Amino acid sequence: MADPSTSIAQQDAVDTSEVDRAATYRTIAWRVMPLLVTCYVVSFIDRTNIGIAQQGLERDLGFGSAVYGLGVTLFFVGFILFEVPSSALLARLGARRTMVRIMVSWGVVTLGTSLVHNEITFYIARFLLGVAEAGFFPGALYFLSRWFPSARRTRMTAVFFAGVPVSGVLGSLMSGSIMKAFDGSTGLADWQWLFIIEGIPPILLAGAVMLWLVDEPEQARWLSLAQRAAVREDLDADQRRKAGRAAGKGHGGLLLALKDPKVWTIGLCACGAYTLANAVSFWTPRIIADAGVGDVLDLGLFSALPPLLGIVVMLIVGRHSDRTLERRWHAALSWTVAALAMVAISLSGDDVALVVALLAVLAAAHYSGLTVFYSIPSIYLGERAAATGIALVTSMGSFAAAASPSLLGFIQSSTGSLSLGLQISAGIVLLAVVLLLVGVKAKDLREERPS
């Protein structure tokens, strides 16, 4: 691998005026995004496959909605406790090695979840999965910030977040098929086979990340020297712009990020984003089952439909946000549509077609809002604070992610319906909309379009 310091010294004298920047960033995108998105797809499948496994766990181990909800909550407890410490290691290990460590860890834990035999072991497995996955998401976003300037980053963030709806499609179909095909094979239950088969890919992908990705443009031998210099110029211009703003001064690390009120504001907005994410990722199968779908293969098929619309709409919204360099209203309007869809679902009864259609609207609005929202921290924060700042925002949002599953599980167990829980969740999302528009001003996110 080339010595980065040598590459930087060489690039200082390189003429970049003839570099086709659009072509350069396309080259980078094709190099890094397919593998990064694949890793994120597998991450979400292993995080949310518990939704499809829920029926098997209830049948074999007697886990009701309250146990399931607490298990989902404990995932986020582990996630919260280790998100910032894990991300802090980025400075020492680099994004690539950090992601490799995390992927191997969550693959091992997913395999181990097949050994769950009572509530305690279920809770331990979910907590350890949260510990294992902590840091992957901010690490990946930090990795993107090291390759794409902010005016190009939202569309890449949208491509990255496409992993969420793709995981919803593939995960639901694959999980349902695995449970249908392997039920009872070699004496193992369908849900045990689910965790065994879906625990292997992250370990294999960790090796691919180690071999295929590098941390910095200066290390990319597959770019010309002029291209590397052009990318560095764009990234450095981003940092100078942030340093020139009052809001950007002093963003040198976690302690200074903690003192910044806007970081806390963005973190509180993330509570609404994660409340919405839980409704989409963890409760879609239950909502469809409550509408009258009982067969596990049908449940997987219907659960896969909403993310399909989400993929298309998310990419359109992310691209439009980059073209206009506007972030706040794109996120706010998306979340508002999602909140209205949640209320409509709570009133829709047992009409399967209507429920699936509303879930599709909910998924599309959620993915669109999430994509644009998570471009905001890296636009606002300086380079050195980006990784820990994103981790802090994610950790704050994870508090809501930890609380909402238990709340929804308790409401489901007490009332026999998720309707009240969805309505409360919609209210939280709308509060996040107001906080985003009031607490984060357009001037805080001023960007310049690159050459």
Backbone torsions as a table, in degrees:
resi	resn	phi	psi	omega
1	MET	NA	139.9	-178.4
2	ALA	-66.5	146.5	176.7
3	ASP	-71.5	120.2	-176.4
4	PRO	-59.9	-39.2	-178.2
5	SER	-64.1	-37.8	176.7
6	THR	-64.9	-42.1	-179.7
7	SER	-61.9	-42.6	-179.6
8	ILE	-63.5	-41.9	179.6
9	ALA	-62.4	-41.7	178.1
10	GLN	-64.5	-39.3	-174.0
11	GLN	-70.3	-23.7	179.3
12	ASP	-59.1	-28.2	-176.6
13	ALA	-101.8	7.1	-175.1
14	VAL	-89.2	135.8	175.3
15	ASP	-83.0	119.5	-177.7
16	THR	-105.7	7.9	-174.4
17	SER	-65.3	-25.6	-177.8
18	GLU	-95.1	1.9	-177.5
19	VAL	-75.3	130.3	173.6
20	ASP	-82.7	98.6	-174.3
21	ARG	-66.6	-38.4	179.4
22	ALA	-60.4	-43.3	178.9
23	ALA	-67.2	-36.4	179.6
24	THR	-63.0	-45.9	-178.8
25	TYR	-71.2	-28.3	172.7
26	ARG	-65.4	-41.0	177.7
27	THR	-60.8	-45.4	179.0
28	ILE	-62.2	-44.4	-178.3
29	ALA	-60.6	-44.9	179.9
30	TRP	-67.6	-26.2	179.3
31	ARG	-76.5	-45.0	-170.0
32	VAL	-102.3	-30.7	-169.3
33	MET	-71.0	-42.3	-178.6
34	PRO	-57.1	-43.6	-179.8
35	LEU	-70.7	-40.9	-179.5
36	LEU	-63.5	-43.2	178.5
37	VAL	-64.8	-41.2	178.4
38	THR	-59.6	-42.4	177.8
39	CYS	-62.3	-40.1	-179.5
40	TYR	-69.3	-36.6	175.9
41	VAL	-58.9	-48.3	-178.8
42	VAL	-64.9	-37.5	177.4
43	SER	-58.5	-47.3	-177.3
44	PHE	-72.4	-33.9	176.6
45	ILE	-61.6	-45.8	-178.7
46	ASP	-71.1	-24.3	177.9
47	ARG	-79.3	-36.4	-170.4
48	THR	-109.0	-3.0	179.9
49	ASN	-63.0	-13.6	176.0
50	ILE	-61.5	-24.9	178.5
51	GLY	-65.8	-42.0	176.7
52	ILE	-73.5	-35.9	-178.5
53	ALA	-72.9	-13.5	-173.5
54	GLN	-55.3	-42.7	-178.4
55	GLN	-64.5	-39.9	178.0
56	GLY	-66.8	-40.0	177.7
57	LEU	-65.0	-37.2	177.3
58	GLU	-67.4	-39.6	-179.6
59	ARG	-68.2	-45.5	-172.3
60	ASP	-89.9	-34.6	-175.0
61	LEU	-115.8	-2.8	176.7
62	GLY	75.4	24.4	-179.4
63	PHE	-78.7	117.9	175.3
64	GLY	-88.2	-173.2	-177.1
65	SER	-63.9	-34.3	-179.4
66	ALA	-66.4	-42.5	177.8
67	VAL	-64.5	-44.0	178.6
68	TYR	-60.1	-46.9	-179.4
69	GLY	-61.5	-41.1	178.8
70	LEU	-67.4	-36.4	176.9
71	GLY	-61.9	-42.9	176.5
72	VAL	-63.1	-40.9	178.5
73	THR	-60.4	-43.9	-177.4
74	LEU	-66.1	-29.0	172.0
75	PHE	-55.9	-46.5	-176.9
76	PHE	-74.8	-25.1	173.9
77	VAL	-62.8	-49.5	175.9
78	GLY	-60.8	-39.6	179.3
79	PHE	-60.9	-46.0	-178.1
80	ILE	-65.2	-45.0	-175.0
81	LEU	-63.8	-30.6	-172.6
82	PHE	-114.6	0.1	-177.2
83	GLU	-63.7	-53.0	-178.5
84	VAL	-69.6	-46.9	176.6
85	PRO	-57.4	-40.6	179.3
86	SER	-64.2	-41.7	-179.4
87	SER	-69.7	-30.6	179.6
88	ALA	-64.0	-24.4	178.3
89	LEU	-72.5	-11.3	179.5
90	LEU	-56.7	-40.5	-177.5
91	ALA	-63.1	-30.6	-177.6
92	ARG	-90.1	-43.1	-173.9
93	LEU	-95.2	-25.1	-171.6
94	GLY	88.5	156.9	-175.9
95	ALA	-64.1	-39.6	-176.1
96	ARG	-63.2	-52.2	-179.2
97	ARG	-65.4	-34.7	177.8
98	THR	-63.5	-44.3	179.9
99	MET	-65.7	-37.2	178.3
100	VAL	-62.2	-47.8	178.8
101	ARG	-56.9	-44.0	-177.0
102	ILE	-66.9	-42.2	-175.9
103	MET	-66.8	-41.7	177.0
104	VAL	-62.1	-41.6	-178.0
105	SER	-62.8	-47.4	-176.4
106	TRP	-73.3	-26.8	174.7
107	GLY	-63.9	-43.4	178.8
108	VAL	-63.7	-42.3	-179.7
109	VAL	-66.0	-39.7	178.2
110	THR	-61.5	-43.6	175.7
111	LEU	-58.4	-42.8	-178.4
112	GLY	-67.7	-22.3	180.0
113	THR	-64.9	-21.1	177.4
114	SER	-66.0	-14.7	-179.1
115	LEU	-93.2	0.6	179.0
116	VAL	-57.2	134.9	179.8
117	HIS	-135.7	-5.8	175.3
118	ASN	-156.0	-178.6	-175.8
119	GLU	-62.9	-41.3	-176.9
120	ILE	-62.3	-47.6	179.6
121	THR	-65.9	-32.0	175.8
122	PHE	-64.2	-45.9	179.7
123	TYR	-63.5	-41.7	179.1
124	ILE	-62.4	-43.8	-179.3
125	ALA	-61.9	-43.2	-179.5
126	ARG	-67.5	-39.8	177.9
127	PHE	-62.3	-46.1	-178.9
128	LEU	-65.6	-32.6	176.6
129	LEU	-64.9	-39.6	176.0
130	GLY	-62.6	-42.1	176.8
131	VAL	-60.8	-45.0	-175.8
132	ALA	-65.9	-41.7	-176.3
133	GLU	-80.7	-13.7	-177.5
134	ALA	-56.9	130.3	177.2
135	GLY	98.0	-16.9	-178.3
136	PHE	-66.6	-45.9	-176.7
137	PHE	-63.6	-55.0	177.2
138	PRO	-64.3	-30.6	177.3
139	GLY	-63.2	-41.3	179.2
140	ALA	-67.8	-41.8	178.3
141	LEU	-65.7	-38.8	176.0
142	TYR	-63.0	-40.3	177.8
143	PHE	-58.4	-44.2	178.4
144	LEU	-62.9	-36.1	-179.3
145	SER	-68.5	-17.1	178.5
146	ARG	-88.3	-2.7	-177.0
147	TRP	-125.9	-25.4	-175.0
148	PHE	-127.5	129.5	173.4
149	PRO	-66.5	161.7	-169.5
150	SER	-59.4	-35.7	-177.4
151	ALA	-70.0	-14.8	176.2
152	ARG	-108.6	-6.3	-167.7
153	ARG	-81.1	-30.3	-176.2
154	THR	-64.9	-39.1	178.4
155	ARG	-66.9	-31.9	175.4
156	MET	-72.8	-36.7	174.6
157	THR	-62.8	-37.5	177.3
158	ALA	-64.2	-42.0	177.0
159	VAL	-62.6	-42.8	178.4
160	PHE	-61.9	-46.6	179.9
161	PHE	-68.4	-15.0	173.7
162	ALA	-58.5	-21.0	175.8
163	GLY	-60.0	-28.3	-179.1
164	VAL	-69.4	-56.1	177.4
165	PRO	-66.0	-34.0	176.8
166	VAL	-61.0	-41.1	177.6
167	SER	-65.1	-32.7	176.8
168	GLY	-64.8	-39.5	178.9
169	VAL	-72.4	-58.8	-176.1
170	LEU	-66.4	-41.7	-177.8
171	GLY	-62.4	-44.0	-179.2
172	SER	-65.5	-46.2	179.9
173	LEU	-66.0	-46.0	-177.4
174	MET	-67.3	-44.2	-177.8
175	SER	-65.1	-43.8	177.6
176	GLY	-62.3	-40.3	-179.8
177	SER	-67.7	-41.7	178.7
178	ILE	-60.8	-46.5	-177.9
179	MET	-66.8	-33.4	179.1
180	LYS	-72.6	-41.1	-172.6
181	ALA	-81.3	-32.7	-171.6
182	PHE	-104.7	1.0	-177.4
183	ASP	-54.3	119.8	176.4
184	GLY	87.1	-6.5	-179.2
185	SER	-64.9	133.6	-178.3
186	THR	49.3	29.4	175.6
187	GLY	80.6	5.5	179.6
188	LEU	-98.2	146.9	179.2
189	ALA	-74.8	163.8	-178.8
190	ASP	-58.9	-42.3	-178.4
191	TRP	-69.6	-28.1	176.3
192	GLN	-67.2	-43.5	176.0
193	TRP	-61.9	-34.9	179.0
194	LEU	-57.5	-49.9	-177.6
195	PHE	-71.4	-34.0	179.1
196	ILE	-65.4	-50.6	-176.6
197	ILE	-68.1	-38.2	-176.7
198	GLU	-86.4	-0.9	174.9
199	GLY	-89.6	-13.1	-176.9
200	ILE	-79.7	-42.8	-175.7
201	PRO	-54.8	-42.8	-177.8
202	PRO	-62.7	-30.6	179.1
203	ILE	-69.1	-41.5	177.5
204	LEU	-67.0	-40.7	-178.9
205	LEU	-67.5	-28.9	177.7
206	ALA	-59.2	-40.4	176.6
207	GLY	-64.2	-38.9	178.9
208	ALA	-64.8	-40.8	178.2
209	VAL	-61.3	-43.5	-177.8
210	MET	-63.2	-35.6	-175.8
211	LEU	-86.3	-29.5	-167.1
212	TRP	-101.5	-32.2	-174.0
213	LEU	-101.4	155.0	170.3
214	VAL	-129.6	161.0	-171.4
215	ASP	-78.7	-33.7	-170.6
216	GLU	-131.2	152.4	176.2
217	PRO	-57.6	-33.1	-178.8
218	GLU	-63.2	-20.3	-178.8
219	GLN	-93.6	-0.4	-173.4
220	ALA	-86.3	96.6	179.2
221	ARG	-68.8	-17.3	179.9
222	TRP	-83.4	2.2	170.0
223	LEU	-110.5	148.9	175.1
224	SER	-71.4	163.9	179.2
225	LEU	-59.7	-39.5	179.5
226	ALA	-67.3	-38.2	178.2
227	GLN	-65.0	-42.9	177.7
228	ARG	-60.2	-42.0	179.8
229	ALA	-65.3	-38.5	179.9
230	ALA	-64.7	-43.6	178.2
231	VAL	-62.3	-42.9	179.1
232	ARG	-63.6	-38.5	177.0
233	GLU	-59.2	-45.4	-179.1
234	ASP	-64.2	-42.9	-179.9
235	LEU	-67.0	-40.5	178.4
236	ASP	-65.9	-36.9	177.2
237	ALA	-63.2	-37.6	174.0
238	ASP	-56.4	-47.4	-177.3
239	GLN	-67.8	-36.7	177.2
240	ARG	-65.2	-38.9	177.7
241	ARG	-62.3	-42.8	179.4
242	LYS	-66.4	-39.7	-179.4
243	ALA	-66.4	-24.1	-179.7
244	GLY	-80.6	-11.3	178.7
245	ARG	-94.3	145.5	175.7
246	ALA	-58.5	-40.0	-178.5
247	ALA	-66.0	-24.6	-175.8
248	GLY	-90.2	-14.0	-175.8
249	LYS	-71.7	139.1	174.9
250	GLY	84.6	2.2	178.9
251	HIS	-78.7	78.3	-175.7
252	GLY	-108.6	-5.0	-177.0
253	GLY	175.1	-172.3	-173.7
254	LEU	-64.9	-43.2	-176.2
255	LEU	-62.1	-42.2	178.4
256	LEU	-69.9	-34.7	175.9
257	ALA	-63.1	-37.5	178.9
258	LEU	-64.0	-28.5	-179.3
259	LYS	-83.2	-8.8	-175.7
260	ASP	-88.0	114.8	-176.9
261	PRO	-61.8	-29.6	-179.4
262	LYS	-71.1	-29.6	174.3
263	VAL	-63.1	-41.0	177.5
264	TRP	-66.5	-38.9	178.1
265	THR	-61.9	-46.3	178.7
266	ILE	-62.9	-38.2	177.9
267	GLY	-63.5	-39.8	177.0
268	LEU	-66.5	-36.3	175.2
269	CYS	-62.6	-34.7	178.0
270	ALA	-62.7	-25.1	175.5
271	CYS	-60.7	-41.3	176.4
272	GLY	-67.1	-40.3	179.9
273	ALA	-62.0	-41.5	-177.7
274	TYR	-76.6	-32.2	173.1
275	THR	-60.0	-43.2	177.5
276	LEU	-66.5	-42.3	-179.1
277	ALA	-60.4	-40.4	179.4
278	ASN	-63.4	-40.7	179.9
279	ALA	-61.0	-37.6	-179.0
280	VAL	-77.8	-46.8	-169.8
281	SER	-80.3	-39.3	-171.7
282	PHE	-102.3	-24.3	-171.9
283	TRP	-110.5	-5.4	178.0
284	THR	-55.2	-48.1	178.7
285	PRO	-59.5	-39.4	-179.9
286	ARG	-67.3	-40.2	178.8
287	ILE	-61.9	-43.2	179.5
288	ILE	-67.9	-40.5	177.6
289	ALA	-62.1	-40.4	178.9
290	ASP	-65.6	-23.6	177.8
291	ALA	-79.0	-7.2	174.3
292	GLY	120.5	9.3	179.0
293	VAL	-95.1	117.9	-174.6
294	GLY	-107.9	-35.6	-176.9
295	ASP	-68.4	133.4	-173.5
296	VAL	-65.2	-33.8	178.4
297	LEU	-69.9	-42.1	175.8
298	ASP	-63.7	-38.2	179.6
299	LEU	-62.6	-42.8	177.1
300	GLY	-63.8	-39.4	179.9
301	LEU	-64.9	-49.1	-179.5
302	PHE	-66.1	-34.0	179.0
303	SER	-68.7	-23.1	-179.2
304	ALA	-80.7	-19.1	-174.5
305	LEU	-69.5	-47.4	-177.4
306	PRO	-56.6	-41.4	-179.4
307	PRO	-63.7	-21.6	179.8
308	LEU	-60.7	-46.4	175.8
309	LEU	-65.0	-37.4	-178.9
310	GLY	-58.8	-39.2	-179.4
311	ILE	-60.2	-48.1	-176.5
312	VAL	-65.8	-50.2	-176.1
313	VAL	-65.1	-40.8	-179.3
314	MET	-59.7	-44.6	-179.6
315	LEU	-66.4	-37.2	177.9
316	ILE	-65.4	-47.4	-178.7
317	VAL	-64.9	-42.9	179.0
318	GLY	-61.7	-41.6	179.4
319	ARG	-66.4	-41.0	179.1
320	HIS	-65.6	-37.8	178.3
321	SER	-63.2	-39.5	177.3
322	ASP	-68.4	-38.7	-178.9
323	ARG	-65.1	-38.3	-177.1
324	THR	-93.3	-10.7	-174.0
325	LEU	53.4	37.7	177.9
326	GLU	-117.7	132.6	-174.8
327	ARG	-119.3	-44.5	-170.4
328	ARG	-60.8	-51.5	-175.1
329	TRP	-72.3	-30.7	176.2
330	HIS	-61.7	-44.2	179.1
331	ALA	-69.8	-44.6	-175.3
332	ALA	-63.3	-45.6	-179.6
333	LEU	-66.6	-37.4	178.0
334	SER	-62.4	-45.9	-179.5
335	TRP	-65.5	-34.6	178.7
336	THR	-64.1	-44.8	176.4
337	VAL	-60.1	-40.8	179.8
338	ALA	-62.9	-43.2	179.8
339	ALA	-62.3	-42.3	178.1
340	LEU	-64.0	-38.0	178.2
341	ALA	-64.8	-38.2	178.1
342	MET	-62.7	-42.3	177.8
343	VAL	-64.1	-42.5	179.5
344	ALA	-62.7	-39.4	178.0
345	ILE	-62.6	-39.9	-178.6
346	SER	-64.6	-19.2	-178.3
347	LEU	-108.1	4.8	-169.4
348	SER	-86.1	-12.2	178.1
349	GLY	71.7	-142.9	-173.5
350	ASP	-109.4	28.0	175.2
351	ASP	-81.9	102.2	-173.3
352	VAL	-60.2	-44.8	-178.4
353	ALA	-61.2	-43.8	179.3
354	LEU	-65.9	-42.2	-179.5
355	VAL	-61.7	-46.2	-179.6
356	VAL	-64.5	-39.2	178.6
357	ALA	-63.3	-44.0	179.0
358	LEU	-67.6	-36.4	175.7
359	LEU	-63.9	-33.2	176.8
360	ALA	-65.5	-42.9	176.5
361	VAL	-63.3	-43.8	179.1
362	LEU	-59.9	-46.3	-178.8
363	ALA	-63.5	-45.1	-178.8
364	ALA	-61.5	-44.1	-179.8
365	ALA	-68.1	-40.1	179.1
366	HIS	-62.5	-50.9	-177.7
367	TYR	-63.6	-38.5	179.5
368	SER	-64.3	-47.6	179.9
369	GLY	-64.4	-40.4	-178.8
370	LEU	-64.3	-41.6	-179.7
371	THR	-58.3	-49.7	-177.0
372	VAL	-71.9	-40.8	-177.8
373	PHE	-58.7	-43.0	-175.6
374	TYR	-79.5	1.5	167.6
375	SER	-84.3	-17.9	-174.5
376	ILE	-67.1	-47.2	-178.7
377	PRO	-58.8	-42.0	-178.0
378	SER	-74.3	-23.6	173.7
379	ILE	-71.3	-41.1	-175.5
380	TYR	-79.6	-42.8	-172.7
381	LEU	-82.8	149.4	175.2
382	GLY	-73.3	171.2	-172.0
383	GLU	-58.8	-48.1	-173.8
384	ARG	-71.3	-23.7	-178.9
385	ALA	-94.1	-5.3	-171.0
386	ALA	-60.9	-48.8	-175.4
387	ALA	-64.2	-50.6	-178.5
388	THR	-71.6	-31.8	178.3
389	GLY	-66.0	-45.3	177.0
390	ILE	-62.6	-39.9	178.8
391	ALA	-63.6	-38.9	178.7
392	LEU	-64.7	-44.9	177.4
393	VAL	-60.6	-45.1	179.4
394	THR	-62.6	-40.0	179.8
395	SER	-64.3	-41.1	178.6
396	MET	-63.9	-43.3	176.9
397	GLY	-63.0	-30.9	-178.1
398	SER	-69.5	-21.2	173.7
399	PHE	-61.3	-43.5	175.9
400	ALA	-67.0	-38.3	178.2
401	ALA	-62.9	-32.9	178.9
402	ALA	-74.2	-35.7	-175.5
403	ALA	-81.9	-38.3	-171.5
404	SER	-65.7	-36.8	178.8
405	PRO	-63.3	-41.2	178.1
406	SER	-65.0	-38.9	178.1
407	LEU	-63.1	-48.5	-179.9
408	LEU	-65.4	-38.5	178.3
409	GLY	-64.5	-41.1	178.1
410	PHE	-65.1	-43.1	179.2
411	ILE	-64.9	-42.3	178.1
412	GLN	-59.8	-43.8	-179.3
413	SER	-69.0	-35.8	-175.4
414	SER	-79.9	-37.4	-174.1
415	THR	-108.8	-13.3	-176.6
416	GLY	77.2	11.0	-177.5
417	SER	-151.1	151.8	176.3
418	LEU	-92.4	3.0	-171.5
419	SER	-57.0	-51.4	-178.6
420	LEU	-63.3	-40.6	179.0
421	GLY	-62.0	-40.1	177.8
422	LEU	-65.6	-38.0	179.5
423	GLN	-67.7	-40.7	176.4
424	ILE	-64.6	-41.9	178.3
425	SER	-61.3	-40.8	177.7
426	ALA	-60.6	-39.1	177.8
427	GLY	-62.9	-40.9	178.4
428	ILE	-63.2	-41.6	179.6
429	VAL	-63.0	-42.6	179.4
430	LEU	-65.5	-35.0	174.7
431	LEU	-62.8	-38.5	177.3
432	ALA	-64.3	-36.3	177.5
433	VAL	-60.2	-48.1	-179.4
434	VAL	-62.7	-44.1	-178.4
435	LEU	-63.4	-39.6	179.6
436	LEU	-63.3	-46.3	-176.3
437	LEU	-72.1	-32.3	-179.0
438	VAL	-86.2	-40.5	-171.8
439	GLY	-86.8	-21.6	179.6
440	VAL	-118.9	116.8	-177.4
441	LYS	-90.1	155.6	179.5
442	ALA	-59.7	-34.1	-178.4
443	LYS	-67.3	-23.6	178.2
444	ASP	-70.4	-18.7	-175.0
445	LEU	-118.4	25.8	-178.0
446	ARG	-65.8	130.3	-177.6
447	GLU	-126.9	159.6	174.9
448	GLU	-116.9	136.3	179.7
449	ARG	-74.1	129.5	-178.2
450	PRO	-69.4	167.0	-179.8
451	SER	-63.5	NA	NA
